[in-house]
Amino acid sequence: MEGLGILDGMNILVDPNLIPENGHIVVARINGEVTCKRFVVGRNGQKWLMPANHKYPPIPVDETTEIIGVVRWAGKRFV
């Protein structure tokens, strides 16, 4: 998510109680792997996880996708 300013090594605060809305940044588990992506709802109601890096394809949200929570904060610890 470097395109959104969330860099490798940053800490993120995730709220598991929020229901993701169009445009939110979420943490999701897909086939046992955890990822951070933008949650997007298409015109037809299809839900997608959109990477910030356009080299990677969108990921459709389906029954194998677990939305862990919505990212509320990202920052870097210096000490």
N, CA and C atoms as an extended XYZ file, in Angstrom:
237
Properties=species:S:1:pos:R:3:atomname:S:1:resname:S:1:resid:I:1 pbc="F F F"
N         0.826       -1.200        0.000 N   MET     1
C         0.000        0.000        0.000 CA  MET     1
C         0.866        1.258        0.000 C   MET     1
N         2.064        1.127       -0.541 N   GLU     2
C         2.951        2.275       -0.603 CA  GLU     2
C         2.324        3.450       -1.345 C   GLU     2
N         1.488        3.163       -2.332 N   GLY     3
C         0.819        4.219       -3.080 CA  GLY     3
C        -0.103        5.056       -2.223 C   GLY     3
N        -0.475        4.529       -1.058 N   LEU     4
C        -1.339        5.259       -0.130 CA  LEU     4
C        -0.582        5.748        1.095 C   LEU     4
N         0.738        5.543        1.106 N   GLY     5
C         1.542        6.013        2.218 CA  GLY     5
C         1.712        5.016        3.341 C   GLY     5
N         1.216        3.796        3.168 N   ILE     6
C         1.408        2.748        4.171 CA  ILE     6
C         2.617        1.939        3.709 C   ILE     6
N         3.749        2.152        4.399 N   LEU     7
C         5.010        1.569        3.982 CA  LEU     7
C         5.353        0.335        4.793 C   LEU     7
N         6.211       -0.498        4.235 N   ASP     8
C         6.676       -1.692        4.916 CA  ASP     8
C         7.313       -1.305        6.250 C   ASP     8
N         6.956       -2.000        7.299 N   GLY     9
C         7.495       -1.722        8.622 CA  GLY     9
C         6.632       -0.794        9.462 C   GLY     9
N         5.606       -0.196        8.865 N   MET    10
C         4.713        0.678        9.635 CA  MET    10
C         3.758       -0.161       10.479 C   MET    10
N         3.355        0.421       11.582 N   ASN    11
C         2.311       -0.177       12.410 CA  ASN    11
C         0.973        0.348       11.925 C   ASN    11
N        -0.030       -0.516       11.940 N   ILE    12
C        -1.377       -0.068       11.591 CA  ILE    12
C        -2.335       -0.436       12.715 C   ILE    12
N        -3.327        0.390       12.898 N   LEU    13
C        -4.374        0.144       13.875 CA  LEU    13
C        -5.612       -0.268       13.097 C   LEU    13
N        -6.118       -1.463       13.377 N   VAL    14
C        -7.246       -2.031       12.642 CA  VAL    14
C        -8.428       -2.178       13.580 C   VAL    14
N        -9.591       -1.703       13.162 N   ASP    15
C       -10.817       -1.825       13.944 CA  ASP    15
C       -11.652       -2.971       13.378 C   ASP    15
N       -11.731       -4.094       14.098 N   PRO    16
C       -12.490       -5.242       13.600 CA  PRO    16
C       -14.002       -5.067       13.722 C   PRO    16
N       -14.443       -4.013       14.398 N   ASN    17
C       -15.873       -3.799       14.606 CA  ASN    17
C       -16.526       -2.945       13.521 C   ASN    17
N       -15.713       -2.288       12.702 N   LEU    18
C       -16.276       -1.463       11.634 CA  LEU    18
C       -16.652       -2.328       10.437 C   LEU    18
N       -17.775       -2.022        9.838 N   ILE    19
C       -18.175       -2.669        8.596 CA  ILE    19
C       -17.552       -1.857        7.465 C   ILE    19
N       -16.754       -2.504        6.599 N   PRO    20
C       -16.077       -1.734        5.556 CA  PRO    20
C       -17.052       -1.115        4.566 C   PRO    20
N       -16.763        0.123        4.203 N   GLU    21
C       -17.545        0.841        3.204 CA  GLU    21
C       -16.664        1.103        2.003 C   GLU    21
N       -17.287        1.450        0.897 N   ASN    22
C       -16.574        1.720       -0.343 CA  ASN    22
C       -15.450        2.727       -0.106 C   ASN    22
N       -14.224        2.349       -0.465 N   GLY    23
C       -13.076        3.236       -0.328 CA  GLY    23
C       -12.245        3.029        0.921 C   GLY    23
N       -12.770        2.291        1.911 N   HIS    24
C       -11.994        2.040        3.129 CA  HIS    24
C       -10.785        1.169        2.822 C   HIS    24
N        -9.730        1.348        3.613 N   ILE    25
C        -8.578        0.456        3.565 CA  ILE    25
C        -8.844       -0.640        4.595 C   ILE    25
N        -8.701       -1.897        4.164 N   VAL    26
C        -9.002       -3.014        5.047 CA  VAL    26
C        -7.824       -3.980        5.115 C   VAL    26
N        -7.842       -4.789        6.165 N   VAL    27
C        -6.955       -5.934        6.276 CA  VAL    27
C        -7.843       -7.153        6.064 C   VAL    27
N        -7.411       -8.035        5.155 N   ALA    28
C        -8.209       -9.206        4.818 CA  ALA    28
C        -7.336      -10.453        4.816 C   ALA    28
N        -7.983      -11.600        5.041 N   ARG    29
C        -7.311      -12.890        4.951 CA  ARG    29
C        -7.908      -13.629        3.760 C   ARG    29
N        -7.021      -14.038        2.841 N   ILE    30
C        -7.444      -14.772        1.652 CA  ILE    30
C        -6.605      -16.040        1.571 C   ILE    30
N        -7.264      -17.174        1.666 N   ASN    31
C        -6.562      -18.467        1.597 CA  ASN    31
C        -5.390      -18.526        2.568 C   ASN    31
N        -5.591      -18.016        3.776 N   GLY    32
C        -4.579      -18.078        4.819 CA  GLY    32
C        -3.542      -16.976        4.794 C   GLY    32
N        -3.540      -16.138        3.764 N   GLU    33
C        -2.592      -15.034        3.685 CA  GLU    33
C        -3.279      -13.719        4.026 C   GLU    33
N        -2.574      -12.854        4.753 N   VAL    34
C        -3.129      -11.568        5.173 CA  VAL    34
C        -2.615      -10.477        4.243 C   VAL    34
N        -3.517       -9.566        3.871 N   THR    35
C        -3.164       -8.482        2.956 CA  THR    35
C        -3.879       -7.203        3.370 C   THR    35
N        -3.352       -6.086        2.919 N   CYS    36
C        -3.958       -4.785        3.171 CA  CYS    36
C        -4.288       -4.172        1.817 C   CYS    36
N        -5.569       -3.867        1.597 N   LYS    37
C        -6.028       -3.370        0.299 CA  LYS    37
C        -7.174       -2.370        0.491 C   LYS    37
N        -7.479       -1.634       -0.590 N   ARG    38
C        -8.652       -0.746       -0.592 CA  ARG    38
C        -9.881       -1.584       -0.934 C   ARG    38
N       -10.944       -1.423       -0.164 N   PHE    39
C       -12.215       -2.123       -0.364 CA  PHE    39
C       -13.074       -1.280       -1.299 C   PHE    39
N       -13.502       -1.862       -2.410 N   VAL    40
C       -14.276       -1.131       -3.410 CA  VAL    40
C       -15.520       -1.934       -3.771 C   VAL    40
N       -16.648       -1.224       -3.872 N   VAL    41
C       -17.898       -1.848       -4.307 CA  VAL    41
C       -18.199       -1.323       -5.708 C   VAL    41
N       -18.298       -2.249       -6.678 N   GLY    42
C       -18.584       -1.875       -8.055 CA  GLY    42
C       -20.039       -1.503       -8.267 C   GLY    42
N       -20.333       -1.008       -9.443 N   ARG    43
C       -21.704       -0.596       -9.774 CA  ARG    43
C       -22.703       -1.734       -9.666 C   ARG    43
N       -22.243       -2.937       -9.967 N   ASN    44
C       -23.133       -4.101       -9.909 CA  ASN    44
C       -23.207       -4.722       -8.517 C   ASN    44
N       -22.543       -4.095       -7.546 N   GLY    45
C       -22.555       -4.600       -6.174 CA  GLY    45
C       -21.412       -5.551       -5.866 C   GLY    45
N       -20.648       -5.939       -6.892 N   GLN    46
C       -19.491       -6.813       -6.659 CA  GLN    46
C       -18.467       -6.077       -5.803 C   GLN    46
N       -17.921       -6.772       -4.827 N   LYS    47
C       -16.925       -6.191       -3.922 CA  LYS    47
C       -15.541       -6.664       -4.347 C   LYS    47
N       -14.576       -5.731       -4.240 N   TRP    48
C       -13.207       -5.993       -4.670 CA  TRP    48
C       -12.215       -5.494       -3.636 C   TRP    48
N       -11.047       -6.118       -3.606 N   LEU    49
C        -9.895       -5.607       -2.872 CA  LEU    49
C        -8.935       -5.092       -3.926 C   LEU    49
N        -8.681       -3.784       -3.884 N   MET    50
C        -7.883       -3.118       -4.912 CA  MET    50
C        -6.492       -2.807       -4.375 C   MET    50
N        -5.458       -3.303       -5.042 N   PRO    51
C        -4.097       -2.955       -4.624 CA  PRO    51
C        -3.774       -1.516       -5.013 C   PRO    51
N        -2.889       -0.878       -4.266 N   ALA    52
C        -2.457        0.482       -4.607 CA  ALA    52
C        -1.480        0.448       -5.773 C   ALA    52
N        -0.796       -0.676       -5.939 N   ASN    53
C         0.155       -0.849       -7.033 CA  ASN    53
C        -0.606       -1.422       -8.230 C   ASN    53
N        -0.652       -0.669       -9.318 N   HIS    54
C        -1.430       -1.076      -10.483 CA  HIS    54
C        -0.808       -2.248      -11.244 C   HIS    54
N         0.346       -2.727      -10.799 N   LYS    55
C         0.955       -3.912      -11.402 CA  LYS    55
C         0.222       -5.190      -10.981 C   LYS    55
N        -0.583       -5.085       -9.917 N   TYR    56
C        -1.293       -6.243       -9.398 CA  TYR    56
C        -2.783       -6.127       -9.706 C   TYR    56
N        -3.441       -7.252       -9.957 N   PRO    57
C        -4.864       -7.216      -10.317 CA  PRO    57
C        -5.758       -7.056       -9.086 C   PRO    57
N        -6.983       -6.533       -9.297 N   PRO    58
C        -7.974       -6.513       -8.221 CA  PRO    58
C        -8.321       -7.938       -7.801 C   PRO    58
N        -8.708       -8.081       -6.559 N   ILE    59
C        -9.077       -9.392       -6.016 CA  ILE    59
C       -10.564       -9.366       -5.687 C   ILE    59
N       -11.364      -10.251       -6.299 N   PRO    60
C       -12.784      -10.264       -5.964 CA  PRO    60
C       -12.995      -10.780       -4.534 C   PRO    60
N       -13.920      -10.151       -3.822 N   VAL    61
C       -14.279      -10.604       -2.480 CA  VAL    61
C       -15.324      -11.693       -2.647 C   VAL    61
N       -15.022      -12.877       -2.098 N   ASP    62
C       -15.972      -13.992       -2.184 CA  ASP    62
C       -16.001      -14.721       -0.850 C   ASP    62
N       -16.529      -15.940       -0.848 N   GLU    63
C       -16.683      -16.686        0.405 CA  GLU    63
C       -15.346      -17.095        1.015 C   GLU    63
N       -14.263      -17.025        0.252 N   THR    64
C       -12.948      -17.361        0.809 CA  THR    64
C       -12.261      -16.147        1.425 C   THR    64
N       -12.869      -14.975        1.324 N   THR    65
C       -12.280      -13.733        1.820 CA  THR    65
C       -12.833      -13.407        3.204 C   THR    65
N       -11.947      -13.192        4.153 N   GLU    66
C       -12.340      -12.757        5.496 CA  GLU    66
C       -11.820      -11.336        5.702 C   GLU    66
N       -12.733      -10.390        5.864 N   ILE    67
C       -12.325       -9.021        6.174 CA  ILE    67
C       -12.057       -8.971        7.676 C   ILE    67
N       -10.808       -8.760        8.046 N   ILE    68
C       -10.419       -8.742        9.455 CA  ILE    68
C       -10.822       -7.432       10.110 C   ILE    68
N       -10.659       -6.315        9.393 N   GLY    69
C       -11.038       -5.029        9.948 CA  GLY    69
C       -10.648       -3.885        9.043 C   GLY    69
N       -11.052       -2.696        9.458 N   VAL    70
C       -10.799       -1.466        8.717 CA  VAL    70
C        -9.604       -0.756        9.348 C   VAL    70
N        -8.669       -0.330        8.498 N   VAL    71
C        -7.485        0.394        8.986 CA  VAL    71
C        -7.916        1.789        9.414 C   VAL    71
N        -7.600        2.128       10.667 N   ARG    72
C        -7.949        3.445       11.210 CA  ARG    72
C        -6.747        4.386       11.288 C   ARG    72
N        -5.550        3.811       11.357 N   TRP    73
C        -4.353        4.630       11.558 CA  TRP    73
C        -3.143        3.849       11.056 C   TRP    73
N        -2.156        4.545       10.514 N   ALA    74
C        -0.873        3.940       10.135 CA  ALA    74
C         0.234        4.892       10.536 C   ALA    74
N         1.282        4.364       11.125 N   GLY    75
C         2.393        5.207       11.557 CA  GLY    75
C         3.644        4.392       11.747 C   GLY    75
N         4.725        5.071       11.954 N   LYS    76
C         6.008        4.414       12.088 CA  LYS    76
C         6.626        4.748       13.444 C   LYS    76
N         7.097        3.738       14.103 N   ARG    77
C         7.791        3.919       15.375 CA  ARG    77
C         9.259        4.169       15.094 C   ARG    77
N         9.844        5.146       15.752 N   PHE    78
C        11.240        5.478       15.534 CA  PHE    78
C        12.146        4.941       16.634 C   PHE    78
N        11.618        4.669       17.798 N   VAL    79
C        12.426        4.134       18.903 CA  VAL    79
C        11.713        2.952       19.514 C   VAL    79
